[in-house]
Amino acid sequence: MVRGGIGIVAFTVALLNRSSISRHRLYSTERMEGRSDAFMPSVVEQGGAQMWRIYLILTLAGVFLILLSGVPLWDAINIAMTAISTGGFTIHSGGIPAYDSRILELLIIPVMIAGALPFKIYYLMYRKREVSLFKDEQAKLLFLLILLGFVIITADLIVFNGLDQWSALITGLFMASAAVTSTGFQSADLAIWEPVSVLFLSILVFIGGSSGSTSGGGVKLSRILIGLKGIKWWFKRSFVSPKALLPLRYNGKTFQRAEAEFLVSRNMLTVVLFLLPILFALVIIMHFEQPDIDTTLVIFDVISATCNNGISTGFISPPDLTVWSKLVLILQMWLGRLEVMAVMVFFIGLIRGFEW
């Protein structure tokens, strides 16, 4: 159930304790990706035991919280595990709507958010008794996006769909949280939403959760932050003397010019490499599917598949899709999960040899 980086890193670190591979060498890959905050070196040094302990505590807290909604214990355990791991599955084919409980939807929201926050925050709280929730830039952006999504989606549901205020509030908050955390739980039929609402939700799906969290989808908040800060930094440099030293600051760290340029360009390249397969997939799928299909639905489901989110408009229905569209979507899910850069390196390694 441990979806995303946390499970892979914790498991790998446990194996590395029995091998001669340098953990610092493993960790350097995260630094090159611009995700130096994904897992603190001290955490990696101490192994995966602390991370698993924190994960277990969060899961138990999630089970207790969801039990307050009145669902059976077995259901609460499954929902909590998939919410913390941002997996999005339920034991009912009807998903979360099968419970017909607005209270349950409200109680799932903090569990989804807990899984999408950087685990270094929990480490600092657990080991050093340091509350850094509102000091971390990814955490602040995550809450800002949830708030923005909540306001816009709620307003759209009231104005465009005529939903009553209470239902619109719960649905807006739940769907915004499920999208930006990459959890993929779904409490609404997006096919009846206005296209503008679906397109806005697709932006949240594309961004995804935090680096160093269980979120396995999207381009990650850290890359969006570095990209925005990089744009601001480039503009600043355009209006000052070329000799002026303007460092790039991110999450309490300072990067000088050469390091900052490499950091920003690498992260922006990753974002572009996410977008290109999405565009190609859209063109290919829309050539094989019905010409009268709503383009908005196709765009959302392709983004959701590529970003490993799981929310769907209903366009992706296995009996209705052509075999070519299925193959394209399978490739998109694979590329999005591994990331295009890693896939490119793998195939280059196959051709030129991995020693290169």
Buried (B, 14 or more C-beta within 10 A) or exposed (E): BBBBBBBEBBBBBBEBEEEEEEBEEBBEEBBEBBBBBBBBBEBBEBBBEBBBEBBEEBBEBBBEBBBEBEBEEEBBBBBBBBBBBBBBBBEEEEBBBEBEBBBBBBBBBBBBBBBBBBBBBBBBBBBEEEEBBEEBBBBBBBBEBBEBBBEBBBEBBBEBBEBEEEBBBBBBBBBBBBBBBBBBBBBBEBBEBBBEBBBBBBBBBBBBBBBBBBBBBBBBBBBBBBBEBBEEBBEEBEEEEEEEEBEBEBBEEEBEEEEBBEBBEBBBEBBEBBBEBBEBBBEBBBEBBEEEEBEBBBBBBBBBBBBBBBBBBEBBEEEEBEEEBBEBBEBBBEBBBEBBBEBEEEEEEEEEEEEE
